[in-house]
Amino acid sequence: MRPAPAAAALALLGACSLGPAYEKPPVETPARFEAAAPAADDVWPDREWWRGFGSRELDGLIAQGVEGNRNLRAAVARIRQAEAQAKIAGAELYPWLSASGTESRTKRAQRNPSSTGASTRGGQGFTTWQGSLTASYQVDLFGENSATAQAAEQRLESSRYDRETVALTLVSDIASTYFQVLAVRERRRLAEETLGNAESILELLEQRQRAGTVSDLEVAQQRSAVATQRAALPSLLLSERQSLNALAVLLGRPPEQFGIETRTLTDMRLPPVVAGLPSALLERRPDLRKAESDLRAANLDIAAARAARFPSISLTADGGTVSSMLSGLFGPGSFFYTLTAQLTAPIFQGGKLQGQEELSRARFDELIETYTQAILAAFQDVENALSAVEQNGEQYNYSRAAYDQAREAYRLADVRFRVGTTDFLNLLEAQRTVFQAADAVAQAEAARYSALVGVYKALGGGWDGRTLAAR
């Protein structure tokens, strides 16, 4: 072939090897988060955002979870699997070399001349030794092997992003469950406090009943109120135990004999909310980075499936030495070699290769929609979490004010009932109100912490894009 036609042929082959160019799907991003206060700088949470709550116990629990959680360990194992798959796929880009050695013994039989039959007698034998090397290489003319190897690398990156996603979910779940335990303990403390006050009133009523100054109806009403408040305690104890069990499992520990020392949310502090800019969210959420890596891998799968429809060339070289004497195995005249080039082209396979390419394209189209939907859901997560922080803060303030007023109303009703200037129904209603207000303020406080954890999770937990290798 003349140089010009040869160059044209190579250019044609190179053009055939190109798969569809990857283009990141366009996504409209807002200038700022609607529920966040305007910020002068693009400030994001710290990677160890949980330390902002000021709890050494929480810091220790998260360290235990990162070390012992089984789901996180499984994610690390998936990284090792992806590394192995990438190594397997990448091996096709290099020549393969193998060695072999054989020893064979040959013996020729001889006819017995004194016999008219077909009997034989022992003949002379000889031994042959042979050693050889075989090198083979598949020329990646159309980029099938290269595309497959690059797709495996993208899936390796995807597995690393998946590990970061699992870690973010784990840390958020540990923090949320920890705050749930403390919230239930606070609710239980307030319930026990109001129960103690109700029991004190019941004791006073029973004294006055014996003196004949109150009726049996009032005593029965107060006993009912006391029993109602006592009935609330078992469910709170159950909720606390279940939350502790869940927390132990998150740490990779059995729930038996597991507990935490902190008793109330009042020992915590609420860190400030930092939201950053929406345009950076795509780089700071590992689940979105994983979705894009899957998309890139699917795009390379199309290139590999397309290249599989074109001819392939394999080159093989065999060389070695053979001798009837071991000492002459490497002597002159014992060496041999063979060079082979093989061209294989698919002609008719019933549409299998075309179907594989169409399958890869359809998978890519699916992942485009999945990726775009994941981005929209991420923006929704952030807006919901930021709104929850704001509204739950308002709810807590109002609930706290209602509780303070309910306590004051209960105090005044108690004083007036004891001196006889108000009837028992006012005191009974004040008891019910303060009991309900106390529980509401505890739940509102828990919701504030839960919403803040949700903000950190929605923002990617302060993740900066770095991934960890499998350990």
Secondary structure, DSSP 8 states (H G I E B T S, - for coil): --HHHHHHHHHHHHHHH-------------SS-TTS---SS-----TTGGGGG--HHHHHHHHHHHHH-HHHHHHHHHHHHHHHHHHHHHGGGS-EEEEEEEEEEEE--EE-TT-SSS-EE---EEEEEEEEEEEEEEE-TTSHHHHHHHHHHHHHHHHHHHHHHHHHHHHHHHHHHHHHHHHHHHHHHHHHHHHHHHHHHHHHHHHHHHHTSS-HHHHHHHHHHHHHHHHHHHHHHHHHHHHHHHHHHHTT--STT---S---GGG----------GGGHHHH-HHHHHHHHHHHHHHHHHHHHHHTTS-EEEEEEEEEEEESSGGGTTSTT-EEEEEEEEEE----STTHHHHHHHHHHHHHHHHHHHHHHHHHHHHHHHHHHHHHHHHHHHHHHHHHHHHHHHHHHHHHHHHHHHHTSS-HHHHHHHHHHHHHHHHHHHHHHHHHHHHHHHHHHHTTTT--S------
